[in-house]
Amino acid sequence: MSYKIVFKRQAQKELNKISNPFALKIALAINELSNNPRPAGCKKLNVPDVNLWRIQSGDYRIIYSIEDVVKIIEVIRIGHRGDVYQNL
């Protein structure tokens, strides 16, 4: 069974600001999470009290949480690798 993908408002705004060829690759990477929420190359982030994961798409990072019980992936942040980890 595949996972449902939901976006936090901030993540949707961040995706909308990214130029088209990069945004398309990011959208495809996010879409693939519905079938495999922990793909090769994903990394669990070391953030206290929060279950966050990260995948890469070029120079961009996608931060998301996985709720296995209800089969939901929530995209938290999308941004350039130098900026995305601030204020998590």
C-alpha positions as CSV (number, residue, x, y, z in Angstrom):
1,M,0.0,0.0,0.0
2,S,1.4,3.4,-0.9
3,Y,1.7,6.4,1.4
4,K,-0.2,9.6,1.0
5,I,1.9,12.7,0.6
6,V,0.9,15.9,2.3
7,F,2.8,19.3,2.2
8,K,3.1,21.8,5.0
9,R,2.2,25.2,3.7
10,Q,5.8,26.4,4.1
11,A,7.1,23.4,2.0
12,Q,4.6,24.1,-0.8
13,K,5.7,27.8,-0.9
14,E,9.3,26.8,-1.0
15,L,8.7,24.4,-3.9
16,N,6.8,27.1,-5.8
17,K,9.8,29.4,-5.6
18,I,12.2,27.0,-7.1
19,S,12.9,27.3,-10.9
20,N,11.2,24.8,-13.2
21,P,13.8,22.2,-14.1
22,F,14.8,21.8,-10.5
23,A,11.2,21.9,-9.2
24,L,10.2,19.1,-11.6
25,K,13.0,16.8,-10.3
26,I,12.1,17.6,-6.7
27,A,8.4,16.9,-7.4
28,L,9.3,13.5,-9.0
29,A,11.5,12.6,-6.0
30,I,8.7,13.5,-3.6
31,N,6.2,11.5,-5.6
32,E,8.5,8.4,-5.5
33,L,8.4,8.6,-1.7
34,S,4.8,7.3,-1.8
35,N,6.0,3.9,-2.9
36,N,9.3,3.9,-0.9
37,P,9.4,6.3,2.0
38,R,13.0,5.3,2.9
39,P,14.8,5.1,-0.5
40,A,18.5,4.4,-0.9
41,G,20.4,7.6,0.2
42,C,17.8,8.8,2.6
43,K,19.1,9.9,6.0
44,K,17.3,10.1,9.4
45,L,18.0,13.5,10.9
46,N,19.4,13.9,14.4
47,V,16.7,16.3,15.7
48,P,15.5,15.7,19.3
49,D,11.8,14.6,19.7
50,V,11.1,14.7,16.0
51,N,11.1,11.8,13.4
52,L,12.5,13.6,10.4
53,W,14.2,12.2,7.2
54,R,16.0,13.8,4.3
55,I,16.5,13.0,0.7
56,Q,18.6,14.9,-1.9
57,S,17.6,16.1,-5.3
58,G,20.7,17.8,-6.8
59,D,21.7,20.7,-4.5
60,Y,18.2,20.7,-2.9
61,R,17.1,18.8,0.2
62,I,13.6,17.5,1.0
63,I,12.9,17.2,4.7
64,Y,9.9,15.0,5.6
65,S,8.3,12.9,8.3
66,I,7.0,9.4,8.0
67,E,3.9,8.1,9.8
68,D,3.9,4.4,9.1
69,V,0.7,3.6,11.1
70,V,-1.5,5.9,9.0
71,K,0.7,5.7,5.8
72,I,1.3,9.5,5.6
73,I,4.5,11.3,4.5
74,E,4.5,15.0,5.4
75,V,6.9,17.2,3.5
76,I,8.2,19.7,6.0
77,R,10.8,21.8,4.2
78,I,12.3,22.0,0.7
79,G,15.4,24.1,0.1
80,H,19.0,24.5,-0.9
81,R,21.4,22.4,1.0
82,G,23.0,25.3,2.8
83,D,19.7,26.8,4.1
84,V,17.2,24.0,4.6
85,Y,18.4,22.8,8.0
86,Q,18.0,26.2,9.7
87,N,15.1,26.5,12.2
88,L,14.1,22.8,12.1
